C-alpha cells in the first residue's frame, strides 16, 4: 500500500525537472549553433550546386 501512495504522491508533483529541461534545451541550442557554424558553408555550397543543376536545363 505504501508503494501505491508513494507513486500517487510523485504523480501529483507536476513541477517536473525544470532545471534539467532548461539545461537540455540550452545544450541542444548550443549544439545546433556549433554544427550550423561548421557545416553551414558546405551545405550552402551543396544547395547552390543543386539549384544550379536544376536551373541549368
Backbone as a chain_set.jsonl record, in Angstrom:
{"seq": "XXXXXXXXXXXXXXXXXXXXXXXXXXXXXXXXXXXXXXXXXXXXXXXXXXXXXXXXX", "coords": {"N": [[0.825, -1.19, 0.0], [1.985, 1.175, 0.696], [3.75, 1.696, -1.38], [2.025, 2.319, -3.479], [0.879, 4.686, -2.534], [3.187, 6.29, -2.445], [3.774, 6.393, -5.179], [1.5, 7.743, -6.141], [1.836, 10.186, -4.847], [4.141, 11.141, -6.141], [3.139, 11.296, -8.734], [1.338, 13.365, -8.508], [2.977, 15.541, -8.306], [3.567, 18.047, -10.289], [5.61, 19.671, -11.062], [7.908, 18.739, -12.239], [11.134, 18.26, -13.77], [12.379, 20.935, -14.087], [14.856, 22.531, -14.122], [16.538, 20.626, -15.305], [15.369, 20.267, -17.853], [15.688, 22.828, -18.87], [18.459, 22.96, -19.029], [18.954, 20.909, -20.911], [17.657, 22.014, -23.136], [19.172, 24.365, -23.565], [21.702, 23.228, -24.085], [21.14, 21.781, -26.405], [20.47, 23.859, -28.162], [22.958, 25.121, -28.239], [24.51, 23.112, -29.475], [23.257, 22.998, -31.991], [23.85, 25.556, -32.981], [26.659, 25.382, -33.075], [27.077, 23.221, -34.898], [25.807, 24.283, -37.141], [27.446, 26.493, -37.634], [29.812, 25.23, -38.348], [29.113, 23.5, -40.492], [27.6, 25.039, -42.176], [28.668, 26.642, -44.43], [29.481, 24.551, -46.173], [27.065, 23.191, -46.607], [25.647, 25.222, -47.826], [27.058, 25.455, -50.203], [26.529, 22.952, -51.377], [23.758, 23.151, -51.671], [23.591, 25.344, -53.423], [24.875, 24.307, -55.654], [23.08, 22.265, -56.345], [20.821, 23.801, -57.018], [21.846, 25.222, -59.192], [22.241, 23.114, -61.001], [19.596, 22.316, -61.448], [18.428, 24.629, -62.535], [19.942, 24.854, -64.768], [19.017, 23.474, -66.936]], "CA": [[0.0, 0.0, 0.0], [2.885, 2.342, 0.786], [4.279, 1.956, -2.726], [0.976, 2.976, -4.261], [0.786, 6.06, -2.053], [4.383, 6.996, -2.918], [3.602, 6.633, -6.613], [0.487, 8.778, -6.313], [2.446, 11.454, -4.434], [5.029, 11.589, -7.224], [2.312, 11.612, -9.901], [0.711, 14.665, -8.273], [4.004, 16.577, -8.388], [3.608, 18.427, -11.7], [6.701, 20.6, -11.317], [8.848, 18.094, -13.139], [12.552, 18.567, -13.612], [12.527, 22.144, -14.9], [16.257, 22.862, -14.397], [17.071, 19.646, -16.25], [14.872, 20.569, -19.191], [16.325, 24.065, -19.313], [19.826, 22.602, -19.402], [18.89, 20.157, -22.162], [17.296, 22.959, -24.195], [20.325, 25.226, -23.851], [22.75, 22.431, -24.707], [20.705, 21.48, -27.771], [20.626, 25.087, -28.94], [24.394, 25.301, -28.442], [24.964, 22.151, -30.485], [22.739, 23.422, -33.293], [24.64, 26.716, -33.413], [28.005, 24.904, -33.406], [27.021, 22.441, -36.143], [25.46, 25.211, -38.212], [28.627, 27.302, -37.928], [30.814, 24.396, -39.009], [28.628, 22.872, -41.718], [26.818, 25.987, -42.969], [29.228, 26.934, -45.75], [29.45, 23.351, -47.016], [25.671, 22.948, -47.007], [25.267, 26.281, -48.759], [27.653, 25.088, -51.482], [25.765, 21.821, -51.925], [22.458, 23.671, -52.082], [23.773, 26.187, -54.6], [25.197, 23.414, -56.769], [21.836, 21.599, -56.734], [19.978, 24.79, -57.685], [22.471, 25.487, -60.49], [21.959, 21.978, -61.89], [18.183, 22.313, -61.821], [18.128, 25.764, -63.407], [20.8, 24.787, -65.935], [18.36, 22.764, -68.051]], "C": [[0.876, 1.263, 0.0], [3.448, 2.702, -0.59], [3.267, 2.695, -3.595], [0.848, 4.435, -3.848], [1.993, 6.893, -2.489], [4.26, 7.334, -4.399], [2.598, 7.756, -6.864], [1.017, 10.145, -5.896], [3.356, 11.999, -5.525], [4.239, 11.981, -8.467], [1.642, 12.973, -9.749], [1.7, 15.818, -8.389], [4.189, 16.953, -9.855], [4.709, 19.432, -12.017], [7.692, 20.013, -12.315], [10.277, 18.494, -12.82], [12.875, 19.774, -14.486], [13.989, 22.499, -15.139], [16.907, 21.894, -15.383], [16.644, 19.935, -17.666], [15.472, 21.851, -19.742], [17.743, 23.776, -19.779], [19.854, 21.851, -20.727], [18.582, 21.087, -23.325], [18.47, 23.847, -24.564], [21.458, 24.458, -24.522], [22.399, 22.08, -26.152], [20.859, 22.695, -28.664], [22.107, 25.354, -29.226], [24.947, 24.363, -29.491], [24.49, 22.537, -31.88], [23.554, 24.595, -33.827], [26.034, 26.28, -33.835], [28.018, 24.14, -34.731], [26.711, 23.34, -37.326], [26.666, 26.051, -38.608], [29.67, 26.494, -38.687], [30.36, 23.895, -40.379], [27.888, 23.834, -42.631], [27.394, 26.287, -44.338], [29.199, 25.729, -46.693], [28.031, 23.066, -47.496], [25.19, 24.003, -47.992], [25.829, 25.97, -50.149], [26.911, 23.947, -52.153], [24.416, 22.302, -52.441], [22.581, 24.493, -53.361], [24.077, 25.342, -55.828], [23.933, 22.705, -57.26], [20.911, 22.571, -57.474], [20.535, 25.103, -59.08], [22.202, 24.354, -61.481], [20.517, 21.987, -62.365], [17.873, 23.455, -62.788], [18.984, 25.77, -64.665], [20.15, 24.102, -67.119], [17.737, 23.699, -69.016]], "O": [[0.539, 2.273, -0.617], [3.601, 3.879, -0.916], [3.628, 3.592, -4.357], [0.723, 5.318, -4.696], [1.847, 8.058, -2.858], [4.605, 8.439, -4.819], [2.83, 8.621, -7.709], [0.687, 11.154, -6.519], [3.34, 13.198, -5.802], [4.63, 12.904, -9.181], [1.402, 13.662, -10.741], [1.287, 16.966, -8.554], [4.891, 16.256, -10.588], [4.743, 19.988, -13.115], [8.247, 20.736, -13.142], [10.576, 19.0, -11.738], [13.561, 19.651, -15.501], [14.351, 22.754, -16.288], [17.733, 22.299, -16.201], [17.455, 19.86, -18.588], [15.736, 21.954, -20.94], [18.178, 24.291, -20.809], [20.698, 22.133, -21.578], [19.185, 20.962, -24.391], [18.739, 24.062, -25.746], [22.106, 24.979, -25.43], [23.27, 22.084, -27.022], [21.325, 22.581, -29.798], [22.464, 25.764, -30.331], [25.767, 24.769, -30.314], [25.242, 22.416, -32.846], [23.909, 24.618, -35.006], [26.546, 26.755, -34.849], [28.871, 24.384, -35.585], [27.29, 23.176, -38.4], [26.886, 26.295, -39.794], [30.338, 27.023, -39.576], [31.15, 23.873, -41.323], [27.574, 23.474, -43.766], [26.672, 26.195, -45.33], [28.92, 25.88, -47.882], [27.823, 22.737, -48.663], [24.408, 23.702, -48.893], [25.158, 26.196, -51.156], [26.688, 23.972, -53.364], [23.983, 21.906, -53.523], [21.768, 24.353, -54.275], [23.589, 25.631, -56.921], [23.738, 22.56, -58.467], [20.284, 22.188, -58.462], [19.772, 25.234, -60.038], [21.962, 24.604, -62.662], [20.235, 21.705, -63.529], [17.134, 23.265, -63.754], [18.775, 26.605, -65.545], [20.696, 24.15, -68.221], [17.147, 23.263, -70.005]]}, "num_chains": 1, "name": "protein.A"}
